[in-house]
């Protein structure tokens, strides 16, 4: 059984050619490849990135009034129901924000979950490196539609996937599905995660289940 760490609104992308993985579209919670929405850097936090903020809102057809409403929505949830990296505690919040501000054809809401042993490790990692006063995790069982497995590691406010460092090229028996996620069984993914510890990003690699939330 898999316990949910949280929910993400993920923008679907085309997998980079250098990965050499054949897939229809890439779904990942790693910001090295995809964007997680809402991106708090461009629509909530105070900074000097005015140009990027304008481009972000233009991309999603968010006018000034709607941008203010999004900021208000985030303010009500921040550090309580939405984390710094865009991780939602409540699925209903993710669904509402996606519907009101983002294109459901270009985005998908996913759950990130793992087994009890790794759930404790990944939540401990997030807590240790979190800037939130009170971090949060759902802990409920993941019964969402299975999309595939990923190997993730937490690093300073967000997830890396093992694909960030092309670590998949170390194992010919890895099988990828149309979402650029692993379709090997969990035991195989778990064993491979152990093999790549200490490689790539300075994180603990953890086998995770990715679910599609309707």
C-alpha positions in Angstrom: 0.0 0.0 0.0 1.2 3.5 -0.8 0.7 6.6 1.3 0.3 10.0 -0.4 2.8 12.7 0.3 0.8 15.3 -1.6 -0.8 16.4 -4.9 0.7 18.4 -7.7 -0.6 20.2 -10.8 1.9 19.2 -13.4 2.3 20.7 -16.9 2.7 17.9 -19.5 5.7 18.3 -21.7 7.7 16.5 -24.4 10.6 14.5 -23.1 14.0 15.9 -24.0 15.8 14.0 -26.8 18.9 13.5 -24.7 17.0 11.2 -22.4 16.6 8.8 -25.3 13.2 7.6 -24.0 10.3 7.0 -26.3 7.0 8.3 -24.8 3.9 10.3 -25.8 4.4 12.9 -23.1 6.4 13.4 -20.0 4.7 13.7 -16.6 7.1 14.5 -13.7 7.1 16.5 -10.5 10.7 17.5 -11.0 11.0 21.2 -11.9 14.2 20.4 -13.8 11.9 19.2 -16.6 8.4 20.4 -16.0 6.5 23.3 -14.3 4.5 22.8 -11.2 1.5 25.1 -10.9 0.9 27.5 -9.4 4.5 28.5 -9.5 4.8 30.7 -6.4 7.9 32.4 -7.6 5.9 34.0 -10.4 2.5 34.5 -8.9 2.9 34.9 -5.2 6.3 35.6 -3.7 7.6 39.2 -3.8 10.6 39.5 -6.0 12.1 41.5 -8.9 11.0 39.1 -11.6 8.4 41.3 -13.1 9.0 40.2 -16.7 8.7 36.5 -15.8 5.6 37.2 -13.8 4.0 39.0 -16.7 4.9 36.1 -19.1 3.6 33.5 -16.7 0.2 35.2 -16.4 0.1 35.7 -20.2 0.8 32.1 -20.8 -2.3 31.0 -18.7 -4.5 34.0 -19.7 -4.5 35.3 -16.2 -5.4 39.0 -16.2 -4.7 41.5 -13.4 -7.9 40.9 -11.5 -7.5 37.1 -11.8 -3.8 37.4 -10.7 -4.9 39.1 -7.5 -7.5 36.5 -6.9 -4.9 33.8 -7.3 -2.7 35.5 -4.8 -5.6 35.6 -2.4 -6.3 32.0 -2.9 -2.7 31.0 -2.3 -2.5 33.3 0.8 -5.4 31.4 2.3 -3.6 28.0 1.7 0.1 28.8 2.1 2.0 26.9 4.8 -1.3 25.1 5.7 -2.6 23.5 2.5 0.0 24.4 -0.2 3.7 24.1 0.2 6.5 26.2 -1.2 7.0 23.8 -4.2 3.3 23.8 -5.1 2.5 20.6 -3.3 -1.2 20.5 -2.2 -2.4 18.8 0.9 -6.0 18.5 -0.3 -7.0 17.1 -3.7 -10.1 19.4 -3.8 -7.8 22.5 -3.6 -5.7 21.2 -6.5 -8.7 20.5 -8.6 -10.2 24.0 -8.0 -7.0 25.9 -8.6 -6.4 23.9 -11.8 -9.9 24.5 -13.1 -9.9 28.2 -12.3 -6.5 29.2 -13.4 -4.8 26.6 -15.6 -5.5 24.6 -18.7 -6.7 21.1 -17.9 -5.7 19.9 -21.3 -2.1 20.9 -20.7 -1.9 20.0 -17.0 -2.6 16.9 -15.0 -3.1 16.6 -11.2 -1.0 13.8 -9.8 -0.5 12.1 -6.5 3.0 11.2 -5.2 3.0 8.3 -2.8 5.3 5.5 -1.6 5.3 2.6 0.9 5.4 3.1 4.7 9.2 2.8 5.0 9.9 5.3 2.3 7.0 7.6 3.3 8.8 8.2 6.6 12.1 8.9 4.8 10.7 11.3 2.3 8.6 13.2 4.8 11.6 13.4 7.1 13.7 14.8 4.2 11.1 17.4 3.4 10.7 18.5 7.1 14.5 18.7 7.5 14.9 21.0 4.5 11.6 22.9 4.7 11.1 26.6 5.1 7.6 26.1 6.2 6.7 26.6 9.8 4.3 23.7 9.7 4.8 21.3 6.9 2.1 18.8 6.1 1.5 15.4 4.4 -1.7 13.6 3.6 -0.7 10.1 4.8 -3.8 8.6 3.1 -3.7 5.6 0.8 -3.2 6.2 -2.9 -6.2 4.8 -4.8 -5.8 7.1 -7.8 -5.3 5.7 -11.3 -1.8 4.3 -11.6 0.4 6.2 -14.1 3.7 4.6 -13.3 6.7 4.8 -10.9 9.4 7.4 -10.6 12.5 7.6 -8.4 12.5 10.9 -6.5 14.7 12.8 -4.1 14.0 16.0 -2.1 16.4 18.8 -2.5 16.0 22.3 -1.1 12.3 22.9 -1.8 11.5 20.5 -4.6 11.9 17.1 -6.1 14.5 15.8 -8.4 13.8 12.7 -10.5 16.6 10.2 -11.3 16.2 11.3 -14.9 17.7 14.7 -14.0 21.1 13.0 -14.2 20.2 10.4 -16.8 20.7 7.7 -14.2 18.3 5.5 -16.2 21.1 4.8 -18.7 22.8 2.6 -16.0 20.1 -0.1 -16.3 18.9 -1.6 -19.6 16.0 -3.5 -18.0 14.2 -0.3 -17.0 10.9 0.0 -18.9 9.2 3.3 -19.6 5.6 3.8 -20.5 3.9 6.5 -22.6 4.2 9.0 -19.7 8.0 8.6 -19.3 7.3 6.8 -16.0 8.6 3.3 -15.1 6.4 0.3 -15.7 8.6 -2.2 -14.0 7.2 -3.7 -10.8 7.8 -1.8 -7.5 10.4 -4.3 -6.3 12.6 -3.8 -9.3 12.3 0.0 -9.0 13.1 -0.2 -5.3 16.3 -2.3 -6.0 17.4 0.2 -8.7 16.8 3.1 -6.4 19.2 1.4 -3.9 21.8 1.0 -6.7 21.9 4.7 -7.6 22.3 6.0 -4.0 25.1 8.5 -3.9 24.9 9.2 -7.7 23.6 12.3 -9.4 21.9 14.9 -7.2 22.8 14.9 -3.4 19.5 13.3 -2.4 18.2 10.0 -1.1 16.6 8.4 -4.1 13.1 7.0 -3.2 10.8 4.8 -5.3 7.5 6.5 -5.7 4.1 5.8 -7.2 2.6 8.5 -9.4 -1.2 8.5 -9.7 -3.6 10.5 -11.9 -6.3 12.3 -9.9 -9.7 12.9 -11.6 
